[in-house]
Every structure is written in C-alpha cells, then in structure tokens.
Amino acid sequence: MPGTTRNRDRVAELCSEATGLSYRTARAWVAGGLITRQCPVPDADHPDQRALEAEMVLQLATQGAPAGALLGFTRIVPRRDGLDLWLRPDAAHQVLGSLLPRWDLKFGVPRGILGLRPAREDDSVRLRSLVHRGSVLLRHPDPGWAASFFAAKPCFAHFWKDSLDRLNEDEQEWLREPPEGETDPDRDRLLSRLMRRSRFLGTGGHVQKWTGTYSWERRELAIEWRCATEPEDLAALLRRSGLTAGPSGAMQRTGCTLALGGAAVTVRRPRPEYACSTC
C-alpha cells in the first residue's frame, strides 16, 4: 500500500537523520521490523545493556567530553545487542581513562565504571561489564591501536590490570555499599537512547563543546553544548526521533527538557557565555 510505503520511507529518514547511517541501511531495518515510527532508532534489548550505555554517558558527559566529538566518538552504530563506537584518535586515551575503573589516589575513591573490563577483539577493544551483561565495541582508525593499548605498562591504580576476568577486592567492597540511587530504568533508557542518536549531538564535528552535569535527586542530565542549532530546535529533533517515546507513545512536546518517566535531559547553552530565554 502506498501509505505503508510512505510510512516506511519516513521511518528510514528519521533513523538516518538521527544516526548518520545510510538510508539504505535504515530502510532494511524498517523492512526487518527493527525500527518503527514510534522508535525509529534501535533500542538496546536488555536492561543491562541500557544501564551500561547510560553509565557511559554519565561518566563521559560529566567529566567533560573532548571538543568536536560526541563524548570522544566520531561515529556510533546502534544495535539491539550493543553499540559499535569509533574513537576519535586524540580522545581515545581520555575516553578509556574515564570509563575503565581505577583508584583515585588523591581522594581515596574509585572512579570509572566498576567491573568494566577491556578485551581485544581483532583490531578493536570490547568493553564488557562483569557486573552486568552489557558490552560495547570500540574501534579506532589505527589498526595497531588495540595491540598497543594492551602492551602499555601496567598501572597499579587501575583495577582491571591484574583482574581481567574477575572483580578486584576494592570493587567488590564498593559494590556492596548501598547504591547512590535505586535502579532507574527510565534514566537508563533515556540516556541509552540519547547516545544512540549520535548525529544530533555532534559526531560530524559541528559541536564545539559537549559537557553535562547530573542531578541524582532530580534524575536529570543537563547538557551544555555550543553549536549553531538552538537548544529548543535540538530538543524538537530528539523528540521527533522517539527519544521520549514510552509504551503508550506519549511524548512531552515543548521546551528544552525531554522527560521519560521520572528521568529527564535538559539541553541548554553554557552559562554565562550563552543564554537561552526559553530554557
């Protein structure tokens, strides 16, 4: 039916617009039932995968992402069972340093994602969680990068260096502590979806800066970024891509705050250099 064809074409357009993938790839995903009008970008199937991706967003955004690339990546391909992420060469060290668990000798606390471990996979590095079942694949334009990463001199501050297949004792102790917040499926889904809509957030190099702060009490990530696109326009693009679509398909349709259940993302200009009268 013509209407059905037009609907499928529109879903493919939305997917390509949000991810940067080719229209042909997006059209094949529509035909295979991988994406729909309500959710034109593939969601991660498993809660553990969404939790890992959300934790990556929080770690990288709140520590200050490198200028000119989404959280240090130049390309992100979303899949139901994970993500393929292409590292920007000059940001690779910063990205891995932020994600992999380590001991902060100055403050006496762990940093990074507890239980996260690297494993070589051909010329790439897979980051897999020992706490959850999620994983992501990191790719790099230098084919020798993975080998050089594992050949680097060990550092005693990194938990994973001497315990690639198990949790370090310090990690186990900290994981036994009461969590800072309860399991938050709304937050995990929202932030996982945000990462999967990479083209809107600057993988093409249009973003000058992409940083964020997270309020645990309000369950909200505030993104401050510099780009030609106005915050309300970016928020509208993200809504159109299904970022805030729930089981009923209901969406918040106005303003610079995108809410899903009890979690939210607010897009705004950095202050005081920029101001957005509507945000």
Disulfide bonds with the S-S distance in Angstrom:
Cys256-Cys279 2.12
